Amino acid sequence: MAKPNDFEAPAINILANGTTLKGDIISDGDFRIDGTLLGSIQSKAKVIIGTTGVVEGEIKCANGDFSGVIKANVIVTEVLTLKATSKLAGNIQIGKLSIEPGAQFSGSCKMDNNEQPLPLPITEE
């Protein structure tokens, strides 16, 4: 019997190697992709794309840890880590970015950690 104060952590979900999913995924928990996703994924937690993982579509999550092939626009509210084996083609909007040597990234990057940009200096002509 469960105690009333027990905390149930969100589930860890896996799309296994050799599996292709066409469609959209919405998850409250961590999600690991070792197969192929042709669509979008939205998670309130961490999205992990393994070395055999492929995503073509859109990714929105709190944290990302990418090692596979990603052809997607990506929004990560906290930290995105691109591992050495990752190949990302797409635009990213992130809070913080970590790129290991060997990672490939092609696209634009916008870091938005909810801070206002500093004003540009005023120059007189």
HELIX and SHEET records of a PDB file:
SHEET    1   A 8 ASN A  13  LEU A  15  0                                        
SHEET    2   A 8 PHE A  31  ILE A  33  1                                        
SHEET    3   A 8 LYS A  46  ILE A  49  1                                        
SHEET    4   A 8 ASN A  63  PHE A  66  1                                        
SHEET    5   A 8 VAL A  69  LEU A  82  1                                        
SHEET    6   A 8 VAL A  54  CYS A  61  1                                        
SHEET    7   A 8 THR A  36  SER A  43  1                                        
SHEET    8   A 8 THR A  20  SER A  27  1                                        
SHEET    1   B 7 ASN A  13  LEU A  15  0                                        
SHEET    2   B 7 PHE A  31  ILE A  33  1                                        
SHEET    3   B 7 LYS A  46  ILE A  49  1                                        
SHEET    4   B 7 ASN A  63  PHE A  66  1                                        
SHEET    5   B 7 VAL A  69  LEU A  82  1                                        
SHEET    6   B 7 LYS A  87  ALA A  89  1                                        
SHEET    7   B 7 GLN A 104  SER A 106  1                                        
SHEET    1   C 7 ASN A  13  LEU A  15  0                                        
SHEET    2   C 7 PHE A  31  ILE A  33  1                                        
SHEET    3   C 7 LYS A  46  ILE A  49  1                                        
SHEET    4   C 7 ASN A  63  PHE A  66  1                                        
SHEET    5   C 7 VAL A  69  LEU A  82  1                                        
SHEET    6   C 7 ILE A  92  ILE A  99  1                                        
SHEET    7   C 7 CYS A 109  MET A 111  1                                        
END                                                                             
